[in-house]
């Protein structure tokens, strides 16, 4: 699972920077920052062979990242293609002269560049963090003059005009359904055809489970034919199409099915031209692999993308887990399910990074302490794995990250069965964190003045601690109770007791079921909430603070700022809540809001949120954390919360139908005022 920064300073949505064209939350302001991820020194230290290995993995990642456009919105691929043609034919300074001659102001041309940067950064025209649409902050007719008068249009007029006519209306449209990603009437998605509803998604998931097919590399398309029955196409991502092949693993799945009165047809070939390029560069990367684990890993990835097989990707992931401490680290495929409105389909992601040895040494120490630290978590030993599978945990400098956004840390693979039996890897992306540390005092919202300097000083170090604990002991903890296809259990159903109910475990995972498929729309939020809570809880441990080099007053400041950052992030999270649909658009932010609610409900003045008026005369708020009560009030509150989260996550909640959010112990935020959006 990817981990963005808690309480990131989002310039998107800043009202002061917005122009008159649309509501501020749908515009990227002209003063938005652009950050450079420095990896020059790390790349310089690679051998020639390692550089070529990194190069071809990077090319594979970039080509695969184009699939994200097709996973975002109908117009995103056309917008990307249009922008690429314009900037390949003409550099920005030359294009600027043309734009000014066409009557644009400097601010309008800057807005066009910012929009283009936003499309490239998010791989589409919806924000990767929050899933909100953004539109150009200049009149459409002015942008049309720039595009149709550009050098690209002079060279290929019909092609450029065709792209513009295809995407122009949707590029600017803020029709209510198009403002956010979502399913059915709740938003736009290209993981499903536009006529699909949540009921269709549930039916399709049940069908996939019945055939032991993963949803990770699929899209769903629905057609209602003359017989009145819905016909569904489940389309797998692959180079090969549906023609007969010698591939027995997937060929047997590619057929028609009747399921619960509906017709399903499993096909493949989605993103085929893109995945062909991915495969070509993975083949070239194999030539420069450092060991047999990397060679076999790449061979399985190639088979996965060629045949459309998630099982092959799992096999590749096994070899990836076994490749301990590589100098060049990478992972590629349909990975995170955050942006599928149903929570089961993976967005394509590929990264290449280089080990930062100094910070990795601290994480290695944390790993060696993990088994002892797991005992500190407030649930019975039966709810932990029989043996902790020691993972790699390294700090990496990102060379390439293709996808809709770059996280600060990652815990993968996301396959539940592999994580339970084979293990996983954790990575902290050091040059991403270095950028995240940079906080301007004047942009620090919601904090008391006397907290700001301390926050700026310790935000970075405290986040190192939180990311480490979140990934290793948050996502890395816990046992999934499973009954395999032969009926065997990985736990004793006669003796394992749910500590909250005092009763035997009533339900568990069956063969083929996964966390994402059972919990779908709330799976990511629930798991991120658990991981964030584990990080806050264990950062109070002196041993953890010592590992990261903090003692005495410095250690106490790190703890305070880590908790303060989380409660502030809970308030910032409201920017990612859609009141009209009563839904959250970002899993991490829903999780952080829940944690804020838990700490507010702990009472005794631990956390207070006070309405106030800002210097601009608009409503504002201040959040205050009483540091003297973190251990006496905050820790017991988190302990109780984790005791409610953990056993249900691992067992009871995994019945045939998930319980409601209230039953899961996750506050929904009902009754909390959502009158205005939190501004970052």
N, C-alpha and C positions, 0 to 999 in steps of 0.2 A: 504494500500500500504506500502511495506517495504521501509525503508530509510537507505541505506548504508552511510558510512561516506563520506562527501565531501572532495575530494582530498586525499583519503587514500594512505598510503605509500605502494604501491604494489612492493614487491620484485620480483614478477614474471616478467620476461622479462629483468632483469638487465644483460646487455651484458657482463660485467666483470666477472660474475659468471658462464657464460655458457660454456659448453664444446664443443667439436668438432662434436658431433653427429647430431645436428640439429640446425636450427636457434634459437637464444636465446629466442624469444617470445614463443616458443613451449616447453620450458624446465623450470622446477622448480629448481632454483639454490640451491646448497648445503647449502648455508648460510641463507636460508629462515628461518624466525622466527616461533616459536611455542608458542602460548599464552595460559595461563591458565585463565579461567573465575572463579574467586573465589566466591563461593556461600556457603561456609561451615558455616559461622556464621548465614546466613539467614535460612539455613536448620535446624541448631541446635535449633533455636527459635520456630520451628513448634511443634505443639502437635503431639502425636503418630498418631492420626487419620488423621491429615493434612499430615503427612509424608507418610502414606499409600495411601492417595488420590493422592499425587504428584507422588508417585512411580508408580502406575498403569497407570496414565496419561502419564508418561514418557515412560513406556513400550509400550503403544499404539502408542505413537509418533515415537519411534524408529522402531517398526515394520512397521508402515506406511511409514516411510522415505525410506524403501527399494524400494518403488514404483518409487522413483526418478531415480533410476538406469535404470528402464525400460522406463523412460521418457526422457533419455539422449541420449544414443547411443546403437546400437545393441550389441556392445561388453562389455558395462559397467557392466551388471550383471555378466558376466563370469569373468571379471577381479576382481570384488569384491569377488566373491565366491572363486577364486583361492587364493587371498591374505588372506582371512579369514582362509582357510584351512592351509595355510603355517604357519601363526602366531599362530594359536591355537595349532598346533602340536609342535612348537619350539619357544623358546623365542628369541628375536633379537640378544642377545649376543652369544648364541649357534649357531644361523644361520650365524652370522658373521664369526665365526671360519670356518664353512663349506665353506662359500663364498670365504674367503681368500685362503683356500686350493684348491679351484677350479680355482684360478688364478685371482680373482678380486683384484683390488687395494682398499685401504681404501676409496678413493674418490668414486669409482664405487659402493661400497656397501652402502655408505652414500646416493648416488644418488638413489639407489633402495628404501631405507627407506623413502627418501623425496617423491619419486613418490607414494609409498603406502600411506603416510600421505596425499598427495594431493588427491588421490582417495577417501579416507575416508572423508576428509574435504569438498570436492565438491560433494560427492555422485555420482561419475562418473569420467570420464577422460576428461571432459571439464570444464574449469573454470566457476564457478557460476557467477562471475562478469566479463563479457566480452565474454563469450561463446566461448573461444578459446581452441582448443585441447592442451593437454600437453602429452609428451611422455617420457619414461625413458631415462635418460642421461647416458646410458651405452650400449655396443653392445648387440644385441639380443641373439647372441649365448652364451654369458657369462651368461645372465640372465636365459637362458634355462638350463644351467648346474646347476645353483643354485636351480632352481625350481625342476628339475627332480632328483636331488640328495638330496633334503630336506627330513626331517623326515616324512612330510605329504605324499610325494611320496613313501617313503619306506612302509608306512602303507596302502596307497590306490593308487597304481601306476596308474591303468587304469583311475581312476577318475581324478587325478591330470593331467595326460598326456592329457586326453580328454579336460579338461578345457583349458590347455595351447594351444593345437592345434586349439581350437575354437577361441581364442582371440589374439593369438600372432601376426599375421599379422596386424590386425586392431589396436592393441595396439601401434605399432610402425609407422604405415602408416601416412604419411603427404601428401598424394594425395590431390590435390587442393580442391576438394569438401569436404574432410574430415577435413579440418583445422578449420572450424567454424560450429556452429549450424546454420541451415538455411533450407529453403524449396526448393525443386526441385534441380536445378543446383547450387543454391547459398550456399548449405551446407547440413549438415546431421541433421535429426530429427527423433525421434521415436513417435512423436505425430501423424505423418502421415506415411503411407507406402511410400517406396522410389520412387514410380512412381507418386506421387501426385504433382501437381503444384499449383501455387497461384490461378489459375482459379478454380481448384478443391476445394480449401479451401474456396473461395468466394461462390461457388455454395452450398457447404455443410453448410456454415453459413446461407445462405438464406433459405435453407431447414429447418435447426434447428429453425430459427425464425418463419417460417410458422407453425411449430408444437409446438411452445412455449416450446422448449427444450433448456436448457442451454448447452453450449459447455464446461463448466468448468471441468466436470468429464468424458470427452469423449476423444477417439482417432479415427482417420479416416483411413480406409483401402480401397484401390481401386483395382478393378479387372476388366479387359476388357475381356468379354466372347465372344463366337462364334458369337453372334448376333451383335457384334461390338459396343454395348452400354456399357458405363462404369457402373459398379455395385459398390456401395459404402456401406461399413459396418460402421455404427456409433456405436462404442462399449463403453458402459457405465461402469464405475468402480463400482463393487458391489460384495458381497459375493455370491448372488444367480445368477444362469445362466438364460437361457431363458425358462426353463420349466415352465408350467402354475402354478401359485400360487394364493393364496387368495388376493394378493396385487393388489388392483384395481388401485391405483394411477399410478403405472408404467406399469402394465401388459398391459394396453390399448395402450401404446406407442410401445410395443415390437412387431413390425410387418414390413411387406414390404410396400413400398410406391413407386409410380411413381411421379417424380417431374422434370419438365422442360426437359423431354425426357431422364432422367436418372433414374436408379433404386436405391433406398435407402433401407437398411435393418437395423433397430435399434435392437441391441442385448445388452446383458450385461454379466457380469462375469469377466471383466478385473481386474487384480490384486487380484482375488478371494482369493487365499491362504493367501496373505499378509493381506487383509482386514479382513479375519476371525480372525486373531490374534489381530488386532486392536479392533475388536468388543469384543473379550473375555476380554481384559483388560479394556475397557470402562465399561463393565458390572461389573467388580470387583471394579472399581473406584466409581461407583454409590453407593456402600455400604458405602463409607466413605465421601459422599457428605455433604457439610455443610448446605445446605438448599434446598428447593424445586426447586428453579431456576436451580441449578446445576443438580439435578436429572432429571428434564424435559429436560434440555439441552443435557445431555448425552443420554437420551432415544431417542431424535430426531437424534442425531449423529449416534447412533446405527442403527436406521431405514434407515438413509441416506446411510451409507456404506453397509448395508445389501441389500437394494432394488435398490440402484443406483439413489436415488432421491435427486436432488438439492433442491427441495422444502422443503424436510424434513431437509436438512442442514440449509436452511433459517430459518425454525421454531426454530431449535436449536440455531441459531445465535440470534434470538429475545430474548430467555431466557438468553443467554450469555450477551447481552446488559443490560438486567434487573438485572443481578447479580452484583450489585454495590460494588466496593471496596473489592473484595475477598482477603483473605490472600494468597491463591494459585491461580494464574491466568493461564489460558491456552486457546489455540485455536487450532483446528485441522481440516484438510480437504484439498481439492484441492483449493488453495488460490490465489496465485499470477500468473499472465499470462505473466510475462516478457520473459520466455524462449520458449514459443510457437511462432514460426516464424510468425504466423498469428495474435497472440496477444489475443486469446480468451480462450485457454485451461489452466487450473490451474495446477501448480506443487503441489505435495503433500507437506504439511508442518505441523508440530506439535510442539508446544512449551509448556513448563511448567516453571513458574517463580514465584518468591516470592517478595512481596512488600518491597520496600525500603522507609520507612516512611518519612525520612528527606527530600529527594528530591521530594517525592510525594506531600508534603505540598506546595512546590513552584508551582508545576503544578496545584494543586487545586486552588491556587490564580489566576493563569493564566486563568483557566476555568471560574472562577467567573467574570473575566474582559473581557471575550470573546465577549459578545454582544456589549460592548462599543468599543472594538478594531475593530470589524467587520465594524463599521461605518467609520473607517479610510480608508478602502479599496476603491480604485478609481473606483467604479461602482455604478449604481443606486440601491436604496433599493429593487426594483422589482426583481433584480437578486440574492437576498438572500432569504433563507427560510423564510416563514411567521413567524416562531418562531424557535429560536436557540434551538436545542435539546441538553441540557447539557450532555456532555459525562463524563465517567470516564477518568481521565488522571493520570496515576501512573508511578512511576519509579520502575522498576523490576530488580531483579538479576536473570539472566537466570540459571535455573537448568538443563533444557534439551531443545535443539533446533534441531529438526530433519528436514533435508531438504538439499538443496544444498549450503546454506550459511546463516550466521546470520546477520540480519540488526541491525542498531543502534536504530531504532524507528519504530513503526508500527501504522497505522491507519486502522482499520478493523471494520466490514466486508466490502468486496468490492462490495456487492450487492447494486446497485444504488437505488432500490426501498426501501430497508431497511434504507439506509443512509438518505434518504429524509424524511421518515415518522416515523422511529423507533429510529434513532440515530446511534451512533457508539462509539467505545472506542479508546483511544490513549494510547500507552505505550512507554516509553523510557527505553531502556535496559541498566541499569546503569553499570553493570560489563563489558558489551561490550564497552561502551563509555570509561570506565577507561583504557581499553587496547588500544583503538584508540588514547587516549591522548599521549601515549608514542611515541615521535618523536625524532629521532636521528638527531642532527644538520647536520652531514656530509651527511645524505641522503635527505636533503631538497633541491629539485631541483627548478630551475626557479626563485628563490627569490633573491632580492638584499641582500648583506651581512648584511646591517644595519636593515633589516626586520626580520632576522631569530630568534634572541633572543626573540623579542616581540611576534613573531608567536608561538614559543614553549611555552611561558608563558601563552598566552591567547587562544590558539587553543581549548583546552578542554572546558573552560567556554563559549567561543563563540559558540561552537558547541552544548552545552546544550540549548542555546537560540534558535539557528537555528532549531534544531530538534523539540523543543516545538512548535515553530511557524509553521514550515512546516507541522507537523502532525495535530495540532488542528485547525489552521486557514487557512492553505493551503488546505490540503485535506478536511478539515471539513467545508469549506465555499462554498457558491454557491448553487443555486437552479436549478434543472433540470426541464425544461418545458416539461410537459407530458400531453398527451390526453389519458385517460384510455379507456378500452374496451367498455364502455358505451357512449363514446364521450365527457365526461366531462373533462374540462381543470383545471390544478392547477394554472393557471394564467389567466389574462384577455387579450385575443389576440387583443382586440380592443384598449386597452390603453397602453400596454407595448411597449416601443420604444427601438430599438437598438440604443444605443448612438453613435455608429460609423457611421451608415448609416442615422440616423434620420427617419427611416421607421419602420412600424409595423413588429413584428416578423413574418417571413414567413414560418417557419417550426419548428418541435418539435419532441420529442420522441412519438412513438406510443406504445401501450401495448405490452410488451414482448421485446422491444428493449432496449439495454443497451449501455453504453459508449463503452465498449470493442467490442461489436458486430458491432457497427456502424463505429468505427474508427480503429479497428483491429490493423494493424501494427504500427500505430503512437499513439495509445491511451495512452499507458503508458508514452511515452516521453513527450507528450503534458501535461498530468496531472502533471508529476514530474516537468516540467518547471514552471507551474503555482504555484505549492506548494513552490518550491525553491524561486521563485520571491516574493511571499508573505512573506516568512521568511526574506529575505533581506530588503524588504520594511518596515515591521513592527518592525524590530530590531532597527530602528531609533527612535522609540517611547520611551520617557523617562519612561513612566509607565511600559513598558515591561522590561526595564533594571532594574528598581527598584524591580520588582517582583523577579528577579534573583539575587538581592543583589548588583547591580552595580550602582555607582553614580560618577559624576565628571570625573576626568581623566581616572579612570578605565573603566567607561562606554564607553568613547570615544575609548579607546583601544580595548574593546570588539567589538564595531561596526566595527572598522578598520580591525581587524583580521578576523572577519566574512566575510566581503566583499573581503578581500585579499584572504582568503581561497577559496572563490567561483571563483575568476578570475584565480587563480592558478589551481583549479580543471578543469576549462574550457580548459586550455592548456593540462593538463594531459589527458583530455578526448580523445585527438587525438589517444591515444593508443588503443581506442575502436572503431576506424573507420576503415573500410575495403575499401581502395581506389578502388580495382579491381571491387567490387560490388556496390560502391557508397552507402554503407549502414553502419548503426551504430549497434553495437552488444550489447549495454547496454543503457537502457532508461535514467537512471539518468545522465550518462555521456553525452549523446546527449543533454539533458536539460541544463547541465552546460556549454557546448560549446555554445549553443544558447545564454545563458545569457552573456557569455564573448563577443560574437559578438554584442549584444545589447549595452553593456557598451563601447565597442570599437567605435561603430558607434555613440555613444553620443558625441564623440569628445571632444574638449577643453582640451585635455591632461588628462582626467579622468583616462584612462587606456592606457598604452603603452606596446607593446610587441616588444622587441628589439633582433634581431638575434645577436649571439655572438659565440665565440669559447670557449669550455670548457677546463679544465685543461688537459684532455686527448687528446686534439687536434681535437676533433670532433665537429660538429656543435651543438650549444646549443642556449638557449634563456633566456631572463630575462623579467619578468613581473613586472610592476610597477603600483601602484594605488596611485593617488594623494588624500590623505585623506582630504585635505581642500576642495575638490570638490565633496565629496560623497553626501552631502545634496543639494548643488546648481546645480550639473549636473547629478549625479547618480540617485537621487530620482525622478526628473522629467522624466528621461529616463525610469525608471522602471514603473512609473505611466502610461506613454503612452503605454508601452508594455502590462501591465496588462489590460488596457482598451481594447486592441486589443484581448488579450487572452480570457478574461472572457465572454463577451456576445456571441461570436461565439461558445465557448465551451458549453454554456448552451442552445443555441437555434439555431441560423441560420445554424451553421455548421452541425447540425443533420438533414440534408435533406436526401433524399433517397440515394444519393451518396456523400461521403465526398469530400470536396474541396481539391485542391492540397495543398502541404505544404506551398507554397508561399502565397496562398490565406488565409491560417490560420494565417498568420503573424509570422510563425516560419521560420527564416532563415535556409537554408539547408547547408550552408557552401560551396556552389559551388564557385569556384574561389579562395578559401583559400588553401594555399599550404599544401599538405599532403605528402611532399617529404620524410619525415622520421617519424618514430613512436616516440611519446613522451615517454620518459623513466621516470618511477616513482622513 
